[in-house]
Amino acid sequence: MGAQPFILTASIPEPVRGWAEGLRRAHFPPERNHLHAHVTLFHAFAPSLREELLNFVPQVSKEFAPPEGRITGLLDFGKGTAIRLEAPGLLAVRRIIAEHFHGMLTDQDLHEPRPHITIQNKVSKDEARALQAELSPQLDPWIERGWFAFPALELHLYEGGPWKEVKRMPFRGRERL
């Protein structure tokens, strides 16, 4: 993939976002914490797909109601920790976008992701496991809250560390996936 690919994420509603942002500030290496809490759907669309992304993805977001998600636990990335999500509707939206861009996806984006919010990355395995032990009991109230709705899709341009938001596309439809 060449310079400055596009990244497609789902935004997270408050208060989940505020909680996840606090965890990222506390546990993500500060020199690498350039981003807001989010759910990555696609890691790298080629820069040449800019216009097609800006035309197609908003059509999808306005066709469907905000998909639901819920916190189900933690993910251990070995050298990182994430909040694990269940989000069948969001994955259905992702499949529609993946089908449209068939043949243009990177190897990483060919596989359906495990929805999650990364809160710690590139730390030692011991640090990751310690955080997971600390956070595990704190998840119960979030798990009990149940389902929430993802308000929008967001297209970002990767700029070597920080991401630049290109377009926010709210879900506005009535149809649920």
NUFIMI-572666 format. One record per residue (C-alpha): x, y, z; residue in one letter. Coordinates in pm, 1 decimal, padded with zeros to 6 digits. Example, Ala and Ser with C-alpha at 12.3 -4.5 7.8 and 13.67 -1.06 7.14 Angstrom:
BEGIN
- X,Y,Z,aa
- 01230.0,-00450.0,00780.0,a;
- 01367.0,-00106.0,00714.0,s;
***
This chain:
BEGIN
- X,Y,Z,aa
- 00000.0,00000.0,00000.0,m;
- 00137.9,00341.3,-00094.3,g;
- 00149.3,00655.4,00113.9,a;
- -00146.2,00784.4,00310.0,q;
- -00412.6,00514.8,00288.2,p;
- -00770.3,00572.0,00401.5,f;
- -00901.6,00403.0,00715.7,i;
- -01272.0,00342.6,00777.6,l;
- -01394.2,00327.9,01136.7,t;
- -01719.4,00323.7,01330.0,a;
- -01762.6,00594.6,01590.3,s;
- -01861.7,00498.8,01942.8,i;
- -02146.3,00662.7,02133.4,p;
- -02110.8,00839.4,02465.5,e;
- -02071.7,00725.6,02743.6,p;
- -01881.2,00425.4,02600.7,v;
- -01650.0,00658.1,02410.5,r;
- -01569.2,00868.3,02717.7,g;
- -01490.0,00559.4,02921.9,w;
- -01272.8,00410.4,02646.1,a;
- -01094.5,00745.5,02593.0,e;
- -01006.1,00753.9,02963.0,g;
- -00867.3,00401.7,02942.8,l;
- -00661.3,00492.2,02634.2,r;
- -00518.3,00801.7,02805.3,r;
- -00424.7,00594.2,03108.2,a;
- -00287.1,00284.8,02934.5,h;
- -00190.4,00352.8,02571.8,f;
- 00173.0,00458.9,02526.9,p;
- 00138.4,00840.8,02515.7,p;
- 00381.7,00885.8,02227.5,e;
- 00154.7,00661.5,02013.7,r;
- -00188.2,00775.4,02135.4,n;
- -00287.6,01000.0,01845.3,h;
- -00644.7,00873.8,01803.3,l;
- -00984.6,00881.6,01964.4,h;
- -01141.2,00553.9,02071.4,a;
- -01295.0,00386.6,01766.5,h;
- -01370.9,00054.8,01597.2,v;
- -01160.5,-00003.5,01285.8,t;
- -01352.2,-00162.5,00999.2,l;
- -01091.0,-00128.4,00722.1,f;
- -00722.9,-00056.1,00778.5,h;
- -00607.0,00062.9,00437.2,a;
- -00794.7,00173.6,00128.3,f;
- -00569.2,00295.7,-00152.2,a;
- -00552.6,00675.0,-00197.1,p;
- -00685.5,00625.4,-00551.5,s;
- -01020.4,00513.2,-00402.4,l;
- -01090.2,00852.3,-00240.4,r;
- -01378.1,00958.8,-00466.6,e;
- -01538.5,00615.5,-00467.9,e;
- -01518.0,00598.0,-00088.3,l;
- -01668.8,00946.2,-00056.7,l;
- -01955.2,00847.7,-00289.1,n;
- -02034.3,00493.0,-00181.5,f;
- -01989.1,00485.0,00197.3,v;
- -02230.7,00776.1,00265.3,p;
- -02495.2,00593.0,00060.0,q;
- -02457.5,00291.7,00288.2,v;
- -02466.8,00494.9,00609.7,s;
- -02781.4,00682.8,00510.6,k;
- -02958.6,00362.0,00407.3,e;
- -02929.8,00186.4,00743.4,f;
- -03025.1,00259.5,01101.5,a;
- -02740.3,00281.8,01351.5,p;
- -02618.3,-00074.9,01403.6,p;
- -02607.4,-00206.7,01754.9,e;
- -02312.4,-00327.9,01955.2,g;
- -02237.4,-00436.6,02306.7,r;
- -01934.7,-00491.1,02524.8,i;
- -01868.2,-00858.7,02587.5,t;
- -01527.0,-00866.3,02757.1,g;
- -01159.4,-00809.0,02686.3,l;
- -00932.3,-00916.4,02402.7,l;
- -00573.1,-01013.5,02473.7,d;
- -00347.3,-00909.1,02184.7,f;
- -00038.4,-01048.0,02353.9,g;
- 00126.1,-00706.1,02375.6,k;
- -00197.8,-00514.0,02406.7,g;
- -00551.5,-00506.2,02538.0,t;
- -00884.7,-00420.4,02380.1,a;
- -01250.0,-00407.9,02475.8,i;
- -01422.6,-00691.3,02287.5,r;
- -01751.3,-00605.5,02118.2,l;
- -02036.5,-00799.6,01964.9,e;
- -02167.5,-00602.3,01666.4,a;
- -02348.5,-00818.5,01408.3,p;
- -02517.6,-00523.8,01235.0,g;
- -02191.8,-00332.4,01206.2,l;
- -02023.8,-00638.2,01055.0,l;
- -02313.4,-00666.0,00807.4,a;
- -02251.5,-00303.9,00701.1,v;
- -01883.2,-00385.9,00667.2,r;
- -01963.9,-00685.3,00443.0,r;
- -02164.0,-00458.4,00209.7,i;
- -01869.0,-00220.5,00182.0,i;
- -01621.0,-00508.4,00138.5,a;
- -01832.3,-00656.9,-00140.1,e;
- -01842.9,-00323.1,-00320.8,h;
- -01463.7,-00287.1,-00298.7,f;
- -01395.8,-00653.2,-00385.6,h;
- -01054.6,-00688.9,-00548.3,g;
- -00934.4,-00359.8,-00398.3,m;
- -00885.2,-00468.8,-00036.0,l;
- -00550.7,-00534.1,00129.2,t;
- -00476.2,-00879.3,00269.8,d;
- -00542.4,-00745.6,00619.7,q;
- -00887.1,-00622.0,00515.0,d;
- -00993.2,-00940.2,00333.4,l;
- -01089.2,-01099.0,00664.3,h;
- -01381.2,-00986.2,00878.1,e;
- -01242.4,-00822.9,01192.5,p;
- -01318.4,-00898.7,01554.3,r;
- -01491.3,-00576.1,01663.2,p;
- -01299.4,-00410.3,01943.7,h;
- -01176.5,-00083.7,02092.1,i;
- -00800.2,-00089.3,02142.6,t;
- -00700.1,00061.0,02475.2,i;
- -00338.6,-00055.3,02499.1,q;
- -00087.1,-00159.8,02233.7,n;
- 00286.0,-00224.0,02193.2,k;
- 00353.5,-00292.2,02560.6,v;
- 00508.8,-00597.1,02725.4,s;
- 00301.8,-00912.1,02765.6,k;
- 00326.0,-00869.5,03143.0,d;
- 00190.3,-00513.3,03123.5,e;
- -00097.8,-00629.5,02903.4,a;
- -00189.9,-00916.5,03133.9,r;
- -00173.9,-00690.7,03440.0,a;
- -00412.3,-00442.9,03278.3,l;
- -00649.3,-00721.7,03178.4,q;
- -00659.1,-00849.3,03536.4,a;
- -00726.1,-00495.5,03660.3,e;
- -00997.1,-00418.7,03404.3,l;
- -01184.2,-00747.0,03404.9,s;
- -01399.1,-00669.7,03712.6,p;
- -01462.8,-00314.4,03585.1,q;
- -01635.2,-00450.9,03273.3,l;
- -01938.4,-00594.3,03451.8,d;
- -02144.3,-00271.7,03460.9,p;
- -02067.6,-00209.0,03092.1,w;
- -02164.1,-00562.7,02996.8,i;
- -02487.9,-00529.5,03195.4,e;
- -02581.7,-00206.1,03014.2,r;
- -02646.5,-00411.1,02703.8,g;
- -02676.8,-00283.6,02351.8,w;
- -02577.4,00060.4,02223.5,f;
- -02590.1,00212.1,01874.5,a;
- -02291.8,00313.7,01661.5,f;
- -02379.5,00664.6,01542.0,p;
- -02162.9,00695.2,01230.8,a;
- -01890.1,00573.6,01002.0,l;
- -01576.8,00786.7,00975.7,e;
- -01325.0,00801.2,00694.3,l;
- -00971.6,00900.6,00795.0,h;
- -00649.5,00967.0,00610.1,l;
- -00342.9,00806.3,00768.5,y;
- -00070.7,01066.6,00816.1,e;
- 00214.0,00858.1,00956.3,g;
- 00083.2,00861.3,01314.1,g;
- -00212.0,01095.1,01357.2,p;
- -00514.5,01040.9,01137.5,w;
- -00697.0,01324.0,00964.2,k;
- -01075.1,01291.6,00961.0,e;
- -01195.7,01322.2,00602.6,v;
- -01569.5,01263.8,00644.2,k;
- -01813.5,01160.7,00916.2,r;
- -02117.0,00971.7,00780.8,m;
- -02403.2,00930.2,01030.1,p;
- -02632.7,00631.2,01005.3,f;
- -02971.3,00778.7,00912.1,r;
- -03184.7,00499.6,00768.8,g;
- -03463.9,00300.3,00923.5,r;
- -03358.5,-00047.0,00813.4,e;
- -03171.2,-00253.3,01072.6,r;
- -02923.0,-00519.5,00976.4,l;
***
